[in-house]
Structures are given as C-alpha cells and as structure tokens.
Amino acid sequence: MTGENDRNGRYQRASESAHRLGDVLLRTVGELGYHQTTIGDVLERSGEPSARFYRHFSGKEECFVSAYERAAGDLTERMLAAGRSGETWCQGLTRALSELLDFVATEPLVAAALIVEVMTVKSATDAHDEKLSLLASAIDSARGEPDARTSIPFRVGPLMVGGVEGYLRQMLIQGEAERAPDVLAGFVYLFVLHYFGEEAAFEAMDRVEKR
C-alpha cells in the first residue's frame, strides 16, 4: 500500500510539474509571441530544470499543444456549463459570453496564447477547431427554441463564433483586453438578432445593459 501511495505521489508531482511548465509557456507566449519564446524563457520563469522539461515534452511545440488543450478545454467547459445554467437560451448565452469576456479581461496573456498565438502553431489547430465547433453547436441549439427563425442557415453558429473570436483577437493584439466585458451587450444583440430577430435582440441587449 505504501508503494502505491509513493507512485501516486510521484505521478501527482510530475503532473503538477508538467502543468506548471505549460502554464508558464502559455503566459510567456502571450507576452512575447510563440516564435519569440524559447524553452530557456520557460525554464527561467518556471524555475524548473531542463531535464524535467524534457521528461514531459519533446520540445516547445508539444508543450504548447498540451497546455493549449488543457487551458482551452477548461475555458470551453466553463462556458458550456454557464450556458446550461441559464433558464432560457438567451440567459445561457449571456452567461457563457460573460465567462469568455471576463477571462479575456482578467487573463490577457493566456487569452492571447489561446486566441492569437494558437494560429501560428499548426499542430494545435485541430484542437482549436474542435473547441470552436463545440461552442458553435451550443449556440446553434437556439434553432430549437419556440420563437426561433426556422429558415436560418446552419452556418450561422460557426460564423458567429468565428466573428467573436476575430473581434477578441484584435482587442488582444491592440492591448485592449480589459475592455472585453464592455462588448457583452453588443455580442448578445448580434447572436439574438440572427436567431430571433431585431425586436428580441434589442430586448436582450437592454436586459444586459440594465444588469
């Protein structure tokens, strides 16, 4: 039993070490850019020895992909959970978008790595596309609501999610991440507009602005 506990302890410490290296890499990439970031930067900032880094990862790219999948997966799950917590689709949408925008404002370096720099890492694009697809499917569940437009194209969900990502990418590039929560009402308006029409969109936007 003692031997098993020792193995579990070593595994937990190794996992924590890998996560710490990945977290430091994401923040460094968010600050310096992926191509400008070196493993030496990560080792210096994390305080981890190079032997430990290479025990977990073959190089910077593998570390980035692993860290991206963990961080982006966690953010996606939080957004989906926030969406499910709403009593209505619109309330869920507002909560999910709030989760995203608050994350961008409070974790701008990690957000820059997940939204901006990920585009430069080809091996991470499949995971990135998967996360966007999950969010688009959740958004597109609006078409099942009683008052939803029945003729709306099926590409609206992915296009809207891509539009939000593109807007936030520009905010991050321009160093305006702290303003992200300010665009919540506008985002809610655009999503509701496409699925439910202008009157419902204005009502949804007003509710957000009066919160």
Secondary structure as GFF3:
##gff-version 3
##sequence-region A 1 211
A	DSSP	alpha_helix	2	32	.	.	.	ID=ss1
A	DSSP	alpha_helix	39	46	.	.	.	ID=ss2
A	DSSP	alpha_helix	50	56	.	.	.	ID=ss3
A	DSSP	alpha_helix	60	84	.	.	.	ID=ss4
A	DSSP	alpha_helix	89	106	.	.	.	ID=ss5
A	DSSP	alpha_helix	108	115	.	.	.	ID=ss6
A	DSSP	three_ten_helix	117	120	.	.	.	ID=ss7
A	DSSP	three_ten_helix	122	124	.	.	.	ID=ss8
A	DSSP	alpha_helix	125	140	.	.	.	ID=ss9
A	DSSP	three_ten_helix	141	144	.	.	.	ID=ss10
A	DSSP	alpha_helix	156	173	.	.	.	ID=ss11
A	DSSP	three_ten_helix	177	183	.	.	.	ID=ss12
A	DSSP	alpha_helix	184	196	.	.	.	ID=ss13
A	DSSP	alpha_helix	198	209	.	.	.	ID=ss14
###
